[in-house]
Amino acid sequence: MEKASSFLSSILGRSSSGAGAGGGPSEPSAAAATVTSIVVYPIKSCRGISVPRAPVSSTGFRWDRQWLVVNSKGRACTQRTDPKLALVEVELPVNAFDEDWEPTESSYLVMRAPGMDALKVPLCKACDAVDGISVWEWSGSAFDEGTEASTWLSNYLGKPSRLVRFNTSSETRPVDPNYAQGHTTMFSDCFPFLVISQGSLNTLNELLQEPVLINRFRPNIVVDGCEPFSEDIWKSIKINKLTFHGVKLCSRCKVPTINQENGIAGVEPTETLIKFRSDHVLNLNKKKQGTVYFGQNLVCKESLASGKGKCLSVGDQIFVLEEFASCASAAV
């Protein structure tokens, strides 16, 4: 206990003082970190797919949160209300993350879950568009993946459910313009990308009686080689010639308390995060509500333009172009 208390004190001291130059963009002389993992979540709140390389689209990584489970009223089902979604494994064709790959009639999204037969959802099937689909602040139309998918999900979740796909032909979902003008996403919570450093997770796990895996926080990009919570102050970074902007610290909901291996919710790691990652402790410039923060939301500058060659790979180096003066001055 004494060791944990001392360790927490050192973290709090580092958090309050902040880090970073706070100056304007400049050409970096050395890499600040390295991409160690890329994870794409085709179905919101279901398990992700770890890939060595992923194309960057106008809404985030290709395939990310393109599908959504909804209830009988068309409202999004997430792990907040249906923690069993954490156990749904998702599979795409092995070549689906090649930049030029296009699905054929024999291409499927495959879903698996405990006690269920595998469900194959055709990637090229013509689907009816249905109105009244909603996720958080957004509502619009989406493609209904049909009766077989609905039956599968309804049986698994124990309530009427459907699987829908974002209707890219007629719908757009802008991110909050107060943070990033012109950027869009599909069914993700708020922004196209979420980055977390391995150092941040390691620091948290030093304080926990039972360490947690990074999948509790559902990042798209995991990096290593930097100081814990360095990502907090990344205002502008370069990865493989692409420029990413840190637009908002990621406020955490109930999902990190759900064990992604068994779907059971607890109180950690949120109870520990409150001690050193809450808006009170970080002295963030907003009304203090006891919210905890872990990770940084990103948008990609080049995603707004058409053209090929926009990909990230495991092993890519990260160069910091501009930093916030401190965590307290980062957007929340």
C-alpha positions, 0 to 999 in steps of 0.5 A: 500500500505504501509503495502504491501511495508513493507511486501515485504521488509521483504521478500526481506531481507529474500530472499537475506540472504538465509537460511539453513545449507549447510552441508552434509546429516544428520539424521533429528531430527524433521519433517520440514513439512507435506504433505497436498495435492497430485495432479496427472495430467493424461492429460498434461495441463488439471485439476488435480486429488487430491488424498489421496495417490499415488504410485511413479513410475519410471516417477513420480506419477502413471498416471501423464502426461501419456496423451497429447493433440496434434495438427494436426502436433503432437505438444503438446497443452498446456494452453500456447496456449490453455487456455481452457484446464484448464477447462477439468476435468479428472477422473480415476477409484476410485481404480486407485491409489491403488498400485496393481490396474490394469485396466480392459476392463471396466476401463476408463479415463473420460473427461468433459468440459463446453458444452461437453458430457462426453468422456470415453477413455478405459484404456485397448483398443489397440491403434495404435502407431503414430510417430512424437509426440513432447513436448518441446525437445522430439519427438517420438511415442505415442498411438493414443486414436482414432477418438472419442477422436479426434472429442471431442477435436477438437470440444472443442478447435476449431481446429484439435486435438488428444489425445495420450498416452505415449508409455511406451513399446518403448519410454523413455524421460530422464530429463535433465542430467545436473540436474538428471542423469538417471531419466525419465518422460512422458509428464511433462515439465521437471521433475517428481515432483514439490513441493510447500509450503502453506507458499510460496503461503500465502506469495504471496497472502499477496501481491496480491489484489486478492489471487490465488489458488495453482492450478495456479502453478500445483504442485504435492506435497503441504506441510505445516508447514515450513517457506515460500520458505523453499522448495527452499533450500531442496537439499535432503528430506525424505518422507515415507522412500523415498529420494527426491532430489531438482534438480532445482528451477521451472521457471514459464511460462504463465500458473500461469496467467491463472485462472484455474476456468474460463480459462481467462489469466491476468497479475498476479501473475507474475507481483508481483512475478517479484518483489521478485522471479525473477532471478534478485532479488534472485541473482541467478547464471545465466544470468539474464533474468527476469525469476520468480521462484516458487516451487522446482522440485524433483526426487525420488532416489528410483524410479530408482529401481524396487519393491513395497511399494513406495507411498506418502500419505497426512499426511506424514512428511518431513524430511530435510537431506541436504540443499543448503546454500541459494536460490541463490546457488540452481540449476536453 
